[in-house]
Amino acid sequence: MAFRIAAQWLHSCAGCEMAILDTGSRLLSLLDGIELVHMPLLVDNKYHAPDRPPEEADIPPADLGLVSGGVANREQLELLQAMRRRCSFLVGLGTCASHGGIPAMINSWPLAEGLAATYENIESGTPPAAGSIPAPLDRVYAVDEKVNIDLLLPGCPPDPEQIHQVLTTLAAGTRPPARTGSVCDRCPTRRHSMADRPQVRRFVEAAAFDPDRPVAAMPCLLEQGLLCMGPVTAGGCEHHGAPACIGARAPCRGCYGPVAGQGNQMVAMMNILASHGLDFRSVVDRRAMLRFAGAHGLLRPVKPK
């Protein structure tokens, strides 16, 4: 019997689904043994079966479910719950699913203010009629805040190699190995000392490096004074011997979320800066350290003084 897979996107951008396709020929080699029973990006599925209540979404039964995106409205919550009911093993695919991702940045504002900025105070087009959009939740949630998730695979988007590993191991009846370590643990850049860096600067100018030499010859970006989130970000984005952003000579932005489960990247990063004697007040927008991990109550509206 074929291994049945269902995939559902929620509050997302389809980047995770593109990452599935980016597994390339390796995905083609899996097709003989799997059956894709549900994937709105590729297949026009009907969410409501005639024998179920009209307000209750339904998904075909599957051995493996892949859910991308966070949960921002009632419709997305119903789809997530349906995936949980119908899938034997459920994976939260991508950082929006695991930690809220970029959409969860709206958690920094009151719900009414966010809705007004999105749907009412617009410069072009017509605001949607009342009741024409799904009822919003009070904030953007990660999927594991609403249902039990068997495996979280963060990344914006996740690395295609990791996706392929998850698909092949689960289809074979085994569980993928746990991911460990940070971006820094996998970074080949030269490290010396941060003692002579009194403050952290924003990435508005290029790092110091020789384009004719390998990335291993480049001094650590954090030691150069750039805010690199590598120490507090889960690893897994390596390409050609270096984390993706570092390989492009750019500081890590934190898109794989915290190293330890549902840790707080902002607090962890501020502790690291302070332990090296850097002035944390030189970080202009500290809350931006949570740009990819604003769910789980980490980003909340700032109370007026």
Short mmCIF file of the C-alpha atoms (twelve columns), coordinates in Angstrom:
data_MODEL
# 
_entry.id   MODEL 
# 
loop_
_atom_site.group_PDB 
_atom_site.id 
_atom_site.type_symbol 
_atom_site.label_atom_id 
_atom_site.label_alt_id 
_atom_site.label_comp_id 
_atom_site.label_asym_id 
_atom_site.label_seq_id 
_atom_site.Cartn_x 
_atom_site.Cartn_y 
_atom_site.Cartn_z 
_atom_site.pdbx_PDB_model_num 
ATOM 1   C CA . MET A 1   0.000   0.000  0.000  1 
ATOM 2   C CA . ALA A 2   1.270   3.478  -0.874 1 
ATOM 3   C CA . PHE A 3   2.383   5.845  1.887  1 
ATOM 4   C CA . ARG A 4   -0.311  8.542  1.947  1 
ATOM 5   C CA . ILE A 5   0.728   12.181 2.368  1 
ATOM 6   C CA . ALA A 6   -1.497  15.214 2.961  1 
ATOM 7   C CA . ALA A 7   -0.138  18.766 2.850  1 
ATOM 8   C CA . GLN A 8   -2.017  21.879 3.961  1 
ATOM 9   C CA . TRP A 9   -0.884  25.491 3.977  1 
ATOM 10  C CA . LEU A 10  -2.241  27.951 6.528  1 
ATOM 11  C CA . HIS A 11  -0.881  31.469 7.179  1 
ATOM 12  C CA . SER A 12  2.029   31.055 4.791  1 
ATOM 13  C CA . CYS A 13  3.577   32.065 1.475  1 
ATOM 14  C CA . ALA A 14  4.079   28.707 -0.334 1 
ATOM 15  C CA . GLY A 15  7.846   28.897 0.201  1 
ATOM 16  C CA . CYS A 16  7.760   25.630 2.134  1 
ATOM 17  C CA . GLU A 17  5.845   23.931 -0.666 1 
ATOM 18  C CA . MET A 18  8.411   25.227 -3.154 1 
ATOM 19  C CA . ALA A 19  11.117  23.728 -0.927 1 
ATOM 20  C CA . ILE A 20  9.380   20.346 -1.274 1 
ATOM 21  C CA . LEU A 21  9.579   20.687 -5.055 1 
ATOM 22  C CA . ASP A 22  13.209  21.793 -4.723 1 
ATOM 23  C CA . THR A 23  14.087  18.298 -3.582 1 
ATOM 24  C CA . GLY A 24  14.155  17.757 -7.341 1 
ATOM 25  C CA . SER A 25  14.790  14.335 -8.799 1 
ATOM 26  C CA . ARG A 26  14.880  12.853 -5.303 1 
ATOM 27  C CA . LEU A 27  11.178  13.659 -5.013 1 
ATOM 28  C CA . LEU A 28  10.504  11.852 -8.285 1 
ATOM 29  C CA . SER A 29  12.188  8.755  -6.901 1 
ATOM 30  C CA . LEU A 30  9.706   8.767  -4.001 1 
ATOM 31  C CA . LEU A 31  6.564   9.021  -6.112 1 
ATOM 32  C CA . ASP A 32  6.335   5.296  -6.802 1 
ATOM 33  C CA . GLY A 33  5.866   4.616  -3.104 1 
ATOM 34  C CA . ILE A 34  3.673   7.532  -2.009 1 
ATOM 35  C CA . GLU A 35  0.195   8.815  -2.736 1 
ATOM 36  C CA . LEU A 36  -0.428  12.551 -2.458 1 
ATOM 37  C CA . VAL A 37  -4.005  12.621 -1.190 1 
ATOM 38  C CA . HIS A 38  -4.283  16.332 -0.379 1 
ATOM 39  C CA . MET A 39  -2.262  19.413 -1.366 1 
ATOM 40  C CA . PRO A 40  -4.166  22.597 -2.271 1 
ATOM 41  C CA . LEU A 41  -1.142  24.035 -4.088 1 
ATOM 42  C CA . LEU A 42  -1.330  21.203 -6.630 1 
ATOM 43  C CA . VAL A 43  -4.757  19.571 -6.284 1 
ATOM 44  C CA . ASP A 44  -8.252  21.114 -6.148 1 
ATOM 45  C CA . ASN A 45  -9.565  19.407 -3.022 1 
ATOM 46  C CA . LYS A 46  -12.963 19.900 -1.446 1 
ATOM 47  C CA . TYR A 47  -12.740 20.595 2.264  1 
ATOM 48  C CA . HIS A 48  -16.282 19.625 3.209  1 
ATOM 49  C CA . ALA A 49  -17.583 16.080 2.886  1 
ATOM 50  C CA . PRO A 50  -21.375 15.690 2.368  1 
ATOM 51  C CA . ASP A 51  -21.690 13.451 5.443  1 
ATOM 52  C CA . ARG A 52  -20.097 15.978 7.837  1 
ATOM 53  C CA . PRO A 53  -21.366 19.266 9.313  1 
ATOM 54  C CA . PRO A 54  -20.872 22.153 6.848  1 
ATOM 55  C CA . GLU A 55  -18.732 24.101 9.322  1 
ATOM 56  C CA . GLU A 56  -16.332 21.174 9.908  1 
ATOM 57  C CA . ALA A 57  -13.436 20.893 7.470  1 
ATOM 58  C CA . ASP A 58  -12.442 17.431 6.308  1 
ATOM 59  C CA . ILE A 59  -9.146  16.087 4.962  1 
ATOM 60  C CA . PRO A 60  -8.555  12.669 3.350  1 
ATOM 61  C CA . PRO A 61  -6.922  10.222 5.787  1 
ATOM 62  C CA . ALA A 62  -3.136  10.116 5.500  1 
ATOM 63  C CA . ASP A 63  -0.125  8.459  7.068  1 
ATOM 64  C CA . LEU A 64  1.804   11.745 7.072  1 
ATOM 65  C CA . GLY A 65  0.557   15.311 7.256  1 
ATOM 66  C CA . LEU A 66  2.645   18.375 6.413  1 
ATOM 67  C CA . VAL A 67  1.317   21.689 7.719  1 
ATOM 68  C CA . SER A 68  2.984   24.963 6.746  1 
ATOM 69  C CA . GLY A 69  2.183   28.399 8.129  1 
ATOM 70  C CA . GLY A 70  0.942   29.658 11.444 1 
ATOM 71  C CA . VAL A 71  -2.652  29.941 12.617 1 
ATOM 72  C CA . ALA A 72  -4.207  33.396 12.294 1 
ATOM 73  C CA . ASN A 73  -7.937  32.863 11.787 1 
ATOM 74  C CA . ARG A 74  -10.785 30.476 12.498 1 
ATOM 75  C CA . GLU A 75  -10.657 28.809 9.079  1 
ATOM 76  C CA . GLN A 76  -6.956  27.992 9.445  1 
ATOM 77  C CA . LEU A 77  -7.593  26.581 12.917 1 
ATOM 78  C CA . GLU A 78  -10.328 24.285 11.554 1 
ATOM 79  C CA . LEU A 79  -8.019  23.057 8.787  1 
ATOM 80  C CA . LEU A 80  -5.223  22.398 11.273 1 
ATOM 81  C CA . GLN A 81  -7.572  20.454 13.530 1 
ATOM 82  C CA . ALA A 82  -8.792  18.449 10.536 1 
ATOM 83  C CA . MET A 83  -5.196  17.607 9.616  1 
ATOM 84  C CA . ARG A 84  -4.572  16.434 13.153 1 
ATOM 85  C CA . ARG A 85  -7.672  14.219 13.107 1 
ATOM 86  C CA . ARG A 86  -6.901  12.629 9.763  1 
ATOM 87  C CA . CYS A 87  -3.094  12.285 9.779  1 
ATOM 88  C CA . SER A 88  -1.312  9.597  11.762 1 
ATOM 89  C CA . PHE A 89  1.898   11.649 11.969 1 
ATOM 90  C CA . LEU A 90  1.792   15.454 11.715 1 
ATOM 91  C CA . VAL A 91  4.784   17.640 10.834 1 
ATOM 92  C CA . GLY A 92  4.915   21.411 11.299 1 
ATOM 93  C CA . LEU A 93  6.813   22.436 8.169  1 
ATOM 94  C CA . GLY A 94  8.726   25.722 8.219  1 
ATOM 95  C CA . THR A 95  9.298   28.450 10.766 1 
ATOM 96  C CA . CYS A 96  5.830   29.965 10.373 1 
ATOM 97  C CA . ALA A 97  4.413   26.657 11.600 1 
ATOM 98  C CA . SER A 98  6.997   26.065 14.324 1 
ATOM 99  C CA . HIS A 99  7.487   29.600 15.680 1 
ATOM 100 C CA . GLY A 100 5.030   31.938 13.937 1 
ATOM 101 C CA . GLY A 101 7.464   33.259 11.346 1 
ATOM 102 C CA . ILE A 102 7.242   36.684 9.738  1 
ATOM 103 C CA . PRO A 103 3.388   36.795 9.954  1 
ATOM 104 C CA . ALA A 104 3.609   36.639 13.761 1 
ATOM 105 C CA . MET A 105 5.292   40.054 13.792 1 
ATOM 106 C CA . ILE A 106 1.750   41.442 13.787 1 
ATOM 107 C CA . ASN A 107 1.496   40.165 17.366 1 
ATOM 108 C CA . SER A 108 3.434   43.312 18.310 1 
ATOM 109 C CA . TRP A 109 0.265   45.358 17.738 1 
ATOM 110 C CA . PRO A 110 -3.262  45.119 19.142 1 
ATOM 111 C CA . LEU A 111 -5.544  43.009 16.955 1 
ATOM 112 C CA . ALA A 112 -7.844  45.898 16.024 1 
ATOM 113 C CA . GLU A 113 -4.896  48.043 14.979 1 
ATOM 114 C CA . GLY A 114 -3.436  45.275 12.833 1 
ATOM 115 C CA . LEU A 115 -6.749  44.586 11.105 1 
ATOM 116 C CA . ALA A 116 -7.303  48.278 10.432 1 
ATOM 117 C CA . ALA A 117 -3.861  48.649 8.863  1 
ATOM 118 C CA . THR A 118 -4.410  45.566 6.705  1 
ATOM 119 C CA . TYR A 119 -8.014  45.908 5.576  1 
ATOM 120 C CA . GLU A 120 -9.312  49.405 6.323  1 
ATOM 121 C CA . ASN A 121 -6.621  52.073 6.113  1 
ATOM 122 C CA . ILE A 122 -5.532  51.113 2.616  1 
ATOM 123 C CA . GLU A 123 -4.483  53.468 -0.172 1 
ATOM 124 C CA . SER A 124 -5.855  51.424 -3.061 1 
ATOM 125 C CA . GLY A 125 -8.584  48.882 -3.625 1 
ATOM 126 C CA . THR A 126 -11.767 48.376 -1.652 1 
ATOM 127 C CA . PRO A 127 -11.885 47.131 1.944  1 
ATOM 128 C CA . PRO A 128 -13.515 43.686 2.196  1 
ATOM 129 C CA . ALA A 129 -17.151 43.580 3.216  1 
ATOM 130 C CA . ALA A 130 -17.964 42.604 6.775  1 
ATOM 131 C CA . GLY A 131 -18.055 38.835 7.143  1 
ATOM 132 C CA . SER A 132 -16.268 38.179 3.852  1 
ATOM 133 C CA . ILE A 133 -12.986 37.131 5.475  1 
ATOM 134 C CA . PRO A 134 -12.481 34.384 8.077  1 
ATOM 135 C CA . ALA A 135 -12.820 35.490 11.687 1 
ATOM 136 C CA . PRO A 136 -9.350  36.359 13.028 1 
ATOM 137 C CA . LEU A 137 -7.921  34.846 16.177 1 
ATOM 138 C CA . ASP A 138 -6.553  37.147 18.868 1 
ATOM 139 C CA . ARG A 139 -3.000  36.658 17.538 1 
ATOM 140 C CA . VAL A 140 -0.924  34.490 15.208 1 
ATOM 141 C CA . TYR A 141 -0.187  31.096 16.775 1 
ATOM 142 C CA . ALA A 142 2.373   28.407 16.024 1 
ATOM 143 C CA . VAL A 143 0.721   25.109 15.146 1 
ATOM 144 C CA . ASP A 144 1.866   23.343 18.321 1 
ATOM 145 C CA . GLU A 145 -0.025  25.907 20.389 1 
ATOM 146 C CA . LYS A 146 -3.286  24.560 18.965 1 
ATOM 147 C CA . VAL A 147 -2.784  20.831 18.337 1 
ATOM 148 C CA . ASN A 148 -0.282  18.139 19.180 1 
ATOM 149 C CA . ILE A 149 2.536   18.074 16.621 1 
ATOM 150 C CA . ASP A 150 4.735   15.018 16.157 1 
ATOM 151 C CA . LEU A 151 7.692   16.806 14.540 1 
ATOM 152 C CA . LEU A 152 8.689   20.415 13.896 1 
ATOM 153 C CA . LEU A 153 10.913  21.145 10.903 1 
ATOM 154 C CA . PRO A 154 11.744  24.880 10.963 1 
ATOM 155 C CA . GLY A 155 13.385  26.959 8.269  1 
ATOM 156 C CA . CYS A 156 12.333  29.840 6.048  1 
ATOM 157 C CA . PRO A 157 12.049  27.746 4.030  1 
ATOM 158 C CA . PRO A 158 13.333  24.412 5.364  1 
ATOM 159 C CA . ASP A 159 16.316  22.934 3.582  1 
ATOM 160 C CA . PRO A 160 15.155  20.562 0.788  1 
ATOM 161 C CA . GLU A 161 17.663  17.957 1.971  1 
ATOM 162 C CA . GLN A 162 16.022  17.921 5.405  1 
ATOM 163 C CA . ILE A 163 12.571  17.625 3.840  1 
ATOM 164 C CA . HIS A 164 13.739  14.684 1.738  1 
ATOM 165 C CA . GLN A 165 15.219  13.022 4.827  1 
ATOM 166 C CA . VAL A 166 11.953  13.423 6.735  1 
ATOM 167 C CA . LEU A 167 9.881   12.005 3.876  1 
ATOM 168 C CA . THR A 168 12.143  9.016  3.282  1 
ATOM 169 C CA . THR A 169 12.634  8.065  6.928  1 
ATOM 170 C CA . LEU A 170 8.953   8.368  7.830  1 
ATOM 171 C CA . ALA A 171 7.905   6.460  4.715  1 
ATOM 172 C CA . ALA A 172 10.323  3.728  5.823  1 
ATOM 173 C CA . GLY A 173 8.657   3.579  9.227  1 
ATOM 174 C CA . THR A 174 11.403  5.280  11.242 1 
ATOM 175 C CA . ARG A 175 11.710  8.695  12.864 1 
ATOM 176 C CA . PRO A 176 14.198  11.302 11.565 1 
ATOM 177 C CA . PRO A 177 17.184  12.013 13.827 1 
ATOM 178 C CA . ALA A 178 16.837  15.012 16.118 1 
ATOM 179 C CA . ARG A 179 18.462  18.244 14.983 1 
ATOM 180 C CA . THR A 180 21.013  19.695 17.383 1 
ATOM 181 C CA . GLY A 181 23.392  22.627 17.524 1 
ATOM 182 C CA . SER A 182 23.339  26.236 16.405 1 
ATOM 183 C CA . VAL A 183 24.315  28.092 13.256 1 
ATOM 184 C CA . CYS A 184 27.547  29.043 15.043 1 
ATOM 185 C CA . ASP A 185 28.342  25.371 15.619 1 
ATOM 186 C CA . ARG A 186 28.385  24.880 11.851 1 
ATOM 187 C CA . CYS A 187 30.036  28.184 10.900 1 
ATOM 188 C CA . PRO A 188 33.606  27.992 9.513  1 
ATOM 189 C CA . THR A 189 34.510  31.687 9.886  1 
ATOM 190 C CA . ARG A 190 37.592  32.742 11.883 1 
ATOM 191 C CA . ARG A 191 36.936  33.708 15.506 1 
ATOM 192 C CA . HIS A 192 39.195  35.671 17.790 1 
ATOM 193 C CA . SER A 193 37.618  38.088 20.277 1 
ATOM 194 C CA . MET A 194 34.735  40.513 20.663 1 
ATOM 195 C CA . ALA A 195 36.445  42.471 23.438 1 
ATOM 196 C CA . ASP A 196 37.217  45.494 21.269 1 
ATOM 197 C CA . ARG A 197 33.638  45.886 19.993 1 
ATOM 198 C CA . PRO A 198 31.767  48.261 22.336 1 
ATOM 199 C CA . GLN A 199 28.554  48.144 20.332 1 
ATOM 200 C CA . VAL A 200 26.680  46.272 17.626 1 
ATOM 201 C CA . ARG A 201 25.979  47.903 14.283 1 
ATOM 202 C CA . ARG A 202 23.167  47.284 11.856 1 
ATOM 203 C CA . PHE A 203 23.769  45.469 8.587  1 
ATOM 204 C CA . VAL A 204 23.701  48.561 6.378  1 
ATOM 205 C CA . GLU A 205 27.228  48.085 5.069  1 
ATOM 206 C CA . ALA A 206 29.049  45.017 3.842  1 
ATOM 207 C CA . ALA A 207 31.122  42.844 6.108  1 
ATOM 208 C CA . ALA A 208 34.893  42.758 5.709  1 
ATOM 209 C CA . PHE A 209 35.934  39.800 3.555  1 
ATOM 210 C CA . ASP A 210 38.019  38.869 0.536  1 
ATOM 211 C CA . PRO A 211 35.718  37.633 -2.259 1 
ATOM 212 C CA . ASP A 212 38.587  35.626 -3.730 1 
ATOM 213 C CA . ARG A 213 39.054  33.592 -0.555 1 
ATOM 214 C CA . PRO A 214 36.751  30.948 0.965  1 
ATOM 215 C CA . VAL A 215 34.259  31.818 3.674  1 
ATOM 216 C CA . ALA A 216 36.503  30.082 6.217  1 
ATOM 217 C CA . ALA A 217 38.976  32.939 5.783  1 
ATOM 218 C CA . MET A 218 36.384  35.586 6.705  1 
ATOM 219 C CA . PRO A 219 36.444  36.945 10.279 1 
ATOM 220 C CA . CYS A 220 33.369  36.141 12.387 1 
ATOM 221 C CA . LEU A 221 30.621  38.620 11.519 1 
ATOM 222 C CA . LEU A 222 29.620  39.079 15.151 1 
ATOM 223 C CA . GLU A 223 33.226  39.920 15.999 1 
ATOM 224 C CA . GLN A 224 33.097  42.455 13.166 1 
ATOM 225 C CA . GLY A 225 30.306  44.163 15.103 1 
ATOM 226 C CA . LEU A 226 27.425  42.974 12.934 1 
ATOM 227 C CA . LEU A 227 24.341  41.574 14.637 1 
ATOM 228 C CA . CYS A 228 24.550  37.910 13.657 1 
ATOM 229 C CA . MET A 229 21.930  35.651 15.248 1 
ATOM 230 C CA . GLY A 230 24.014  32.526 14.690 1 
ATOM 231 C CA . PRO A 231 24.708  31.789 18.386 1 
ATOM 232 C CA . VAL A 232 20.994  31.548 19.244 1 
ATOM 233 C CA . THR A 233 19.567  30.104 16.011 1 
ATOM 234 C CA . ALA A 234 19.077  26.420 15.264 1 
ATOM 235 C CA . GLY A 235 21.402  25.058 12.616 1 
ATOM 236 C CA . GLY A 236 20.334  23.172 9.531  1 
ATOM 237 C CA . CYS A 237 20.768  25.606 6.630  1 
ATOM 238 C CA . GLU A 238 24.278  24.576 5.559  1 
ATOM 239 C CA . HIS A 239 25.252  24.709 1.901  1 
ATOM 240 C CA . HIS A 240 28.735  24.123 0.511  1 
ATOM 241 C CA . GLY A 241 30.288  23.966 3.958  1 
ATOM 242 C CA . ALA A 242 28.698  27.037 5.539  1 
ATOM 243 C CA . PRO A 243 25.306  28.226 6.820  1 
ATOM 244 C CA . ALA A 244 23.327  29.819 3.990  1 
ATOM 245 C CA . CYS A 245 23.532  33.482 5.008  1 
ATOM 246 C CA . ILE A 246 27.137  33.201 6.182  1 
ATOM 247 C CA . GLY A 247 28.055  31.652 2.850  1 
ATOM 248 C CA . ALA A 248 26.617  34.779 1.212  1 
ATOM 249 C CA . ARG A 249 28.782  36.894 3.568  1 
ATOM 250 C CA . ALA A 250 25.692  38.134 5.403  1 
ATOM 251 C CA . PRO A 251 24.810  37.777 9.109  1 
ATOM 252 C CA . CYS A 252 22.304  35.146 10.211 1 
ATOM 253 C CA . ARG A 253 18.808  36.621 10.642 1 
ATOM 254 C CA . GLY A 254 17.501  33.814 12.834 1 
ATOM 255 C CA . CYS A 255 15.072  32.164 10.413 1 
ATOM 256 C CA . TYR A 256 15.396  28.640 11.851 1 
ATOM 257 C CA . GLY A 257 14.147  29.817 15.225 1 
ATOM 258 C CA . PRO A 258 15.727  29.205 18.636 1 
ATOM 259 C CA . VAL A 259 18.241  26.454 19.285 1 
ATOM 260 C CA . ALA A 260 16.407  24.949 22.241 1 
ATOM 261 C CA . GLY A 261 12.760  24.173 21.529 1 
ATOM 262 C CA . GLN A 262 10.683  27.264 22.212 1 
ATOM 263 C CA . GLY A 263 13.492  29.412 23.601 1 
ATOM 264 C CA . ASN A 264 13.591  33.192 23.356 1 
ATOM 265 C CA . GLN A 265 16.126  34.304 20.736 1 
ATOM 266 C CA . MET A 266 15.982  37.932 21.843 1 
ATOM 267 C CA . VAL A 267 16.762  37.213 25.493 1 
ATOM 268 C CA . ALA A 268 19.459  34.680 24.599 1 
ATOM 269 C CA . MET A 269 21.130  37.091 22.167 1 
ATOM 270 C CA . MET A 270 21.067  39.979 24.612 1 
ATOM 271 C CA . ASN A 271 22.708  37.741 27.225 1 
ATOM 272 C CA . ILE A 272 25.468  36.834 24.780 1 
ATOM 273 C CA . LEU A 273 26.129  40.468 23.890 1 
ATOM 274 C CA . ALA A 274 26.178  41.510 27.543 1 
ATOM 275 C CA . SER A 275 28.520  38.657 28.486 1 
ATOM 276 C CA . HIS A 276 31.043  40.011 25.989 1 
ATOM 277 C CA . GLY A 277 30.786  43.522 27.370 1 
ATOM 278 C CA . LEU A 278 28.805  44.942 24.462 1 
ATOM 279 C CA . ASP A 279 26.222  47.619 25.095 1 
ATOM 280 C CA . PHE A 280 22.873  45.954 24.361 1 
ATOM 281 C CA . ARG A 281 21.338  49.427 24.049 1 
ATOM 282 C CA . SER A 282 23.246  49.805 20.775 1 
ATOM 283 C CA . VAL A 283 20.784  47.323 19.236 1 
ATOM 284 C CA . VAL A 284 18.234  49.721 17.779 1 
ATOM 285 C CA . ASP A 285 15.217  47.400 17.544 1 
ATOM 286 C CA . ARG A 286 15.753  44.527 19.935 1 
ATOM 287 C CA . ARG A 287 12.296  43.067 19.265 1 
ATOM 288 C CA . ALA A 288 13.359  42.455 15.663 1 
ATOM 289 C CA . MET A 289 15.398  39.551 17.023 1 
ATOM 290 C CA . LEU A 290 12.022  37.792 17.254 1 
ATOM 291 C CA . ARG A 291 11.085  38.501 13.635 1 
ATOM 292 C CA . PHE A 292 10.830  34.763 12.957 1 
ATOM 293 C CA . ALA A 293 9.682   33.593 16.393 1 
ATOM 294 C CA . GLY A 294 6.873   35.840 17.581 1 
ATOM 295 C CA . ALA A 295 4.403   33.089 18.473 1 
ATOM 296 C CA . HIS A 296 4.178   31.326 21.865 1 
ATOM 297 C CA . GLY A 297 3.446   34.711 23.441 1 
ATOM 298 C CA . LEU A 298 6.941   36.092 22.782 1 
ATOM 299 C CA . LEU A 299 5.795   39.109 20.761 1 
ATOM 300 C CA . ARG A 300 3.047   41.110 22.426 1 
ATOM 301 C CA . PRO A 301 1.711   44.657 22.016 1 
ATOM 302 C CA . VAL A 302 3.817   47.220 23.820 1 
ATOM 303 C CA . LYS A 303 1.819   48.944 26.508 1 
ATOM 304 C CA . PRO A 304 1.860   52.745 26.152 1 
ATOM 305 C CA . LYS A 305 3.896   54.524 28.797 1 
# 
